[in-house]
Amino acid sequence: MSDCKHPNHNEQLLRINKIIGQLNGIKKMIEENRYCPEIITQLKAVSSACQSTEALLLEKHLASCVYEAFHSNNKESQEQKIKELTKLYKK
């Protein structure tokens, strides 16, 4: 689906690992029958962390793959990038 040089995503992997840790903590909170607002607070933190990670991934994608496509003379590649992003954000 891509012909670009992918950027390094180590920063996102660190964030994902932190999110996994948060989710494991939430699971434990539920198993311990903790107070619902405490659980919801943690879920909101995970949601925010996921949104931040998504934004960073999008930024890297725009700065690498999309940038490459629009600095080439390949109209097909440019149209593909537009369709990919449009499809992602129609969901």
N, C-alpha and C positions, 0 to 999 in steps of 0.2 A: 504494500500500500504506500510505500514511501521510497523515494530515491535520494533522500538527503542524508547528510552526516548527522547522526543523532548527537545531541549534547549530552554531557555528563549529568546523570540524575542522582548522584550520591547524596546531595542535600535533601532531595525528596525521599530517598530511602530512609534517611535518619528520621525525617518527619513521620513517615509511615510506621516505622518501628515504635516511635513515641505514641502514635495513635493506637497501635495494637496494644501497647501497655495500658493506655487509658481504657480501652475497651475491656481488657481483662480485669481491670479494677472495677469497672461498672458491672461486669458479670458477677464479680465477687460481692459487690454491694447488693445486687438483686438477690443472690443466694443467701445473704445475711439478713434479708428483709429490711434493708435500711429505709429511711424516710424518703418518700417519693421525690420531694423537691431537691434533696441532695443528689439523687440519681439523675434527675432532669438537668440539674446544673452541670453535671459531668457530661451528659449527652450533648448539651449545647456546646461545651468546650470541644468535644470531639468533632461536632459538626463544623465549628469554626476552624479547627485545625485542618479538616478535610478541604474546606473552601480555600484556605490559604495555600495548601499544597496544590490544589487544582490551578489556582491563579499563577503560581510559580511555574508549573508545568506549561501552562498556556504561554506565559511570557517567554520561556525558553524556546518553545515551538515557534512562536512568531519571530524570535530573534535568529533562529537557525533555519529550519525547514521552509517556513513561509518567506523569510528574507531571501534565501537562495532561489526559490521559485520565481520571485518577482524581480530578481536581478539577473535572471536568465532570459533568454528570448523564447522560452518554451511556453507558449500560450496554454497548451494542454496541462502542463504541470501547474501553472497559475490557477487555471479553472478548477483543477482537482483540489488545491488547497482551499479555495473559496467554498467548494461543495463540502469538504470535510468539516470545516469550521461551522458552516451553516447547519449541517446535519447534527453536529454535537450540541449546538445550542437551541435546536428545535425540540429536543427531548425534554 
